[in-house]
Amino acid sequence: MRIEVLVPQIGEDLFEVKVVRVLVEEGDRLAYDQVYMSLATDKVDIELPSNHTGTVIEVKAKVGEILRIGEPLLVLETDEAVEVAERNEESANVRTALRYLARQDAENLCSRQELGAFSFDEFKGFVEETITLARENQTLPLGLLDEQLVDRLQKTLYWLTSFVAEIQRFDPNAMTAFVNHAKIARTIREDHKKALARFIETLESARQAAKVGFWRSAAELRAATHGRAASDSAHVIARLRA
């Protein structure tokens, strides 16, 4: 199946990106989760992991080029079934946001030396917990989740990445540094507990749904392969749901 790999969106207020590095060429084999490109915005820099396994047919993006969200980066001939490829592409934004958060460092973000009196030390614990959760769930099998749950996870991640991105891009030497710092601190202070609680709740729902989805997929595969009914697996799924 031939697909276009598009510029993902990792935040609600990000509309365009600059291509910093292209790590694949036409004809290259691309593995699932392999980094194939790096992008930059005014808020974040992000490495893009592949959501598919396949062969690169065409590289559409060039280093230095400015692209809008949703524009094509690659054309890929994937080894996956149509349904799997479509589900993986639907969850691309979530995987990219998880990867972005997982590669952050709370100490550097909140207490880097250049911040001086404008540190964000009061939020270091929140940022550390967010990063830890993202690292622990990078390999979550998003293709097994339904569209509604992927959407919930995406919205929660956008909320969290916006906090981290604001801290990351804060300039302590700007003329408006005092006002900007106060604004960022106020926004995070008001919403970070709610955002983190929602992230934890949504991740738990995703883990449970993925577990059920795994057993359902295994049951369907066994039934298709061996021609047997999947009653035993259905019983397992019912127990997992309980």
N, C-alpha and C positions, 0 to 999 in steps of 0.2 A: 504494500500500500504506500503510495506517494503522498507525503504531507508537507505543508509549509509550517516551519517553526517560527512563531511570532514573538515580537518583543513583549515580555510579560509585564504585568503591572504589580508592583509590590506596595503601593500606597495610593490612596484615593486622589491625592493632589499632585501626582507625578504624571506628566503628559508626554515628555520627550526625553530621550537619552542620547548620550554620545558613545559611539563604539570606541573602546580603548584598546582591546586586544581581540584578535581572531585566532583561535588555536586549532582550527581544522581546515582542511583543504578538500576540494572535490575528489571523491574516490576513497576518502578515509572512512574507516569503520568507527562508529560512535557507540559507546557502551552506555547503558542506563546509568545516570548520575555522574557521567564524565563531564567535566567543565569544558565547554566548547567556545565560550566568549566572555569577555568582561565589558561591562557598561558603566557609565558614570552619569550622574545627574547633579543638580546643584545641592542635593540633599544627601545622596547615598552613592557609594560605589558597590557594585555587586557582580559576583561571578555567576554565570548561568550554568546550572547542571542540566544535562540532557534528561528529558522525560521519556525518551524512547531509545530503543536499540535498533541500529540500522546503518545504512551507507549514505554518506553525504553526496547528493547529486549536484547541488549548486550552493555556493556561498553568495548570498545576496548583499550582505552588509560589508562595508569597508571601514577600515580603521580611520577614525576622524569624522565619520559621517554622523549626522544628527538624524535620528529616527523618532517617529511618534509611536506611542503604545499601540500594539496591534499590527505594526508593519512587519513584513517578513525578514527573517534573519538567514534562514537556511531552507533548502528543499531537501527532504530526507526520504529515502526509500526504507521504510521500517519493516522489520521482521514480524511485527505484531499483528494480531487479528484486528479487524476494523474497529470492533467495539472497544478493545483494550486500548488501541491508539487514541481513540476519541476521548476515553475517560482519562487517560494520562495527560492529554493536552488540556482538558478542562481543569485539571488540578495543578497546572504549571505555575500559576501565580502563588499558590499556597506553598509549594516546594521551594520556590525562589525566595519567598519571604522568610520561611523557616531557615534556609541556608544563610540568608543575610544576618538574621538575629544570632544564629549559632556561631558566627565568626566574629562577633563583637567581643570586646573586653571591657568589663564594667569599670575596672580601675582606670584604664586609659580614657574611657568616655567621661567619667564623672570627676576624676581627680587629676587629670593630666596637668603637668606643671604650668603650661601656658595659660591655664584658666585663672591662676592666682586667687584673688578674692571671689571670683565668680565660679567657684566649683559647684558641682551638683551632688555633693556627698550625701545629702539627705535621701537621695534616690538610688544610691549604690546598691542597697539590698534588693530593691525592686528590680533593677536592671540585671543583677546577678541571677535572680530567680528566673526572670524571663529568658535569659540566655541559656541557662541550664535546661529549662523545659524545651527550648527549641533544639538544643543539641540532642537531648534524649529522644526526640520525636522526629528527627530528620528522615528516618527510614520508615516512617509510618506508611503503610500501603494505601495511599490515597485513592488508587484506582478501585478499591473495594468499597468506597464510601458512596452514598447517594449524593445527588446534586445539592440537596438542601443542606446537608451537613458540611460539604465542601464550602458552600457559600457562607455558612456561619463561621467556619474556621478562617476563611479569607477575611471577612469583615473584622474579626477579632485581631488577626495578625496586622491588618492595616492600622488599626488603632495603636497597637504596640510599636510597630515600626515608625509611626509618626513621632512618638515620644523619643525614641532612640535617635532618629534622624535629626530632630531639633537640637538635641544635646550635641550630636556629632558635628553639626555645621555651625554651632554657636561661635561667634568671633568675639573674644574678650577685648580686642583692640578697636572694635567698631565704635563710632561716635555714640551710637545708641545702645551700647552694651548693657548698661544698667537697666534700661527699659526692657530690652529683649530678654535678659536673664530673668527679670521679674515675671514677665509674661509666660515664658516657658515653664518656670517653676510653679506658677499658679495653675496652669493647665494640667501639669502632671500631678500636682498635689491633689487636685480635685477629683481626678479620674483614674489614677493608677491602680488603686485597690480594686475598683470595679472591673477594670480592664484585665487585671491579672486573674481575678476570680473567674471571669468569663472564659479566659484562656484555659485555665485548669479544667473547668467544667466541660468545655467543648472538646478538649483533648481526650478526656476520659470517655466521652460519648463516642469519639472517633475510634479510640482503641477498642471499645466493645463492639462497635459496628464492624470494624475491620476483622475482628476475631470471628464474628458471625459470618461475614462475607467470605472469609477464607474457607470455613467449613462448608458453606453452601457451594462455593466454586469446586471444592474437592469432591463433594457429593455428585455434582453435575458431571464432572469429568469421569468419575468412576462409573456412573450410570451410562454415559455415552460410550465409554471404552469397553465395558464388560456387559452392557445390556441389562444391568440389574437395577431394581428400584432403589431409591436412595432413602429408604425408610429409617435405617439405622442412623445415617448422618442427620436426617431431619430431627430425630430424637435428640442428638447431640446439640444441634442448633437450638432446639427448644430449651434445653437445659442452660445453654450459654445465655439465652435471652432472659432467663428467669432471674 
